[in-house]
Amino acid sequence: MARTASKRAPKEATRKNKKVCQFCKEKTDWIDYKDVNLLRRFMSDRGKIRARRVTGNCAQHQRDIAVAIKTSRELALLPYSQRTTTERSGGRGPRPDRRRESEDETPSAAEQLGVDVGDAAGAPAGDETEEA
């Protein structure tokens, strides 16, 4: 069987310019764990450490960033996670209403069985027997 041409674009066309590590470019020796504004750029809005392919850091500086973020989290300079305030959807479908709209109109279980509420013996109302 002959091989058909794939639908993907050639690799050369999809490849973008590789990001250069900003710390290597600036020749930074040490990443300060107290520089919160710098460290926040390498964290997502949820508080996760961004991946190396996203930030463009080299392997060594990505490790240094991760250590600095973890250190500043321990010292409460950065949060471990951000609190999300988005409203969640109801799930898979509408929820059945658990309570009835008019609970006053519904009879109680004792009234449904015909038991007098004041009767301690539990005999149905109207079947009172007199003792001789």
C-alpha positions as CSV (number, residue, x, y, z in Angstrom):
1,M,0.0,0.0,0.0
2,A,1.1,3.5,-0.8
3,R,1.4,5.9,2.0
4,T,-0.9,8.9,1.8
5,A,0.2,12.4,2.5
6,S,-0.5,13.6,6.0
7,K,-2.8,16.5,6.8
8,R,-0.3,18.1,9.1
9,A,1.8,21.1,8.1
10,P,5.5,20.7,7.6
11,K,7.5,21.0,10.8
12,E,9.5,24.0,9.5
13,A,6.3,26.0,9.0
14,T,4.9,25.4,12.5
15,R,8.1,26.0,14.4
16,K,8.3,29.3,16.2
17,N,11.3,31.2,17.5
18,K,12.7,29.5,20.5
19,K,12.4,31.6,23.7
20,V,15.7,32.6,25.3
21,C,16.2,32.3,29.0
22,Q,16.0,35.9,30.4
23,F,18.4,35.0,33.2
24,C,21.0,33.8,30.9
25,K,20.6,36.8,28.7
26,E,21.0,39.2,31.7
27,K,23.7,36.9,33.2
28,T,21.9,36.7,36.5
29,D,23.9,34.8,39.1
30,W,21.2,34.4,41.8
31,I,17.4,34.5,41.9
32,D,16.2,36.2,45.0
33,Y,13.3,34.5,46.8
34,K,12.2,37.8,48.2
35,D,11.6,39.4,44.8
36,V,7.9,38.5,44.7
37,N,7.1,40.5,41.5
38,L,9.7,38.5,39.5
39,L,8.5,35.2,40.9
40,R,4.9,36.0,40.1
41,R,5.7,36.1,36.4
42,F,6.6,32.4,36.6
43,M,3.4,31.4,38.3
44,S,0.0,30.9,36.9
45,D,-3.1,32.7,38.1
46,R,-4.0,29.6,40.2
47,G,-0.6,29.6,41.9
48,K,1.1,26.8,39.9
49,I,4.7,27.1,38.7
50,R,4.7,27.5,35.0
51,A,6.5,25.0,32.8
52,R,9.9,25.6,31.3
53,R,8.6,25.4,27.7
54,V,6.1,28.2,28.6
55,T,8.5,30.5,30.3
56,G,11.5,29.8,28.1
57,N,13.9,29.3,31.0
58,C,16.9,27.0,30.7
59,A,16.9,23.9,32.9
60,Q,19.2,25.4,35.6
61,H,17.3,28.6,36.0
62,Q,13.9,26.8,36.0
63,R,15.1,24.8,38.9
64,D,16.3,28.0,40.6
65,I,12.9,29.6,40.0
66,A,11.1,26.6,41.4
67,V,13.3,26.6,44.6
68,A,12.8,30.3,45.0
69,I,9.0,30.1,44.7
70,K,8.9,27.2,47.1
71,T,11.0,29.1,49.6
72,S,8.9,32.2,49.4
73,R,5.8,30.1,49.8
74,E,7.1,28.7,53.1
75,L,7.9,32.2,54.3
76,A,4.3,33.3,53.3
77,L,5.5,35.7,50.7
78,L,3.6,33.9,48.0
79,P,0.4,31.8,48.3
80,Y,0.4,28.1,47.7
81,S,-2.8,28.5,45.7
82,Q,-5.2,31.3,44.7
83,R,-8.8,31.2,45.8
84,T,-11.1,31.0,42.9
85,T,-14.4,32.7,43.0
86,T,-16.0,31.5,39.8
87,E,-19.5,30.2,40.1
88,R,-19.8,26.5,39.3
89,S,-22.4,25.1,37.1
90,G,-25.0,22.7,38.4
91,G,-23.3,19.6,37.1
92,R,-24.8,17.2,34.6
93,G,-28.3,18.4,34.8
94,P,-31.0,20.2,36.8
95,R,-31.3,19.1,40.4
96,P,-34.6,17.8,41.6
97,D,-36.1,19.9,44.3
98,R,-35.7,18.1,47.6
99,R,-38.2,20.1,49.6
100,R,-41.8,20.6,48.6
101,E,-42.8,24.2,48.0
102,S,-45.6,24.2,50.5
103,E,-44.7,22.0,53.5
104,D,-47.6,23.4,55.5
105,E,-50.2,21.8,53.2
106,T,-48.7,18.3,53.2
107,P,-50.0,16.0,55.8
108,S,-47.6,14.5,58.3
109,A,-46.9,10.8,58.3
110,A,-49.1,10.3,61.4
111,E,-52.0,12.1,59.7
112,Q,-51.6,10.0,56.6
113,L,-51.9,6.8,58.6
114,G,-55.0,8.1,60.4
115,V,-53.3,8.1,63.8
116,D,-54.5,10.7,66.4
117,V,-51.4,12.7,67.2
118,G,-52.3,12.9,70.9
119,D,-52.9,9.1,71.1
120,A,-49.9,7.5,72.8
121,A,-50.9,3.9,72.0
122,G,-50.9,4.5,68.3
123,A,-54.4,3.2,67.7
124,P,-56.3,4.8,64.8
125,A,-58.5,7.7,65.6
126,G,-62.2,6.8,66.2
127,D,-61.5,3.2,67.3
128,E,-61.6,3.9,71.0
129,T,-62.6,1.0,73.2
130,E,-64.1,1.3,76.7
131,E,-62.8,-0.9,79.4
132,A,-65.5,-2.7,81.4
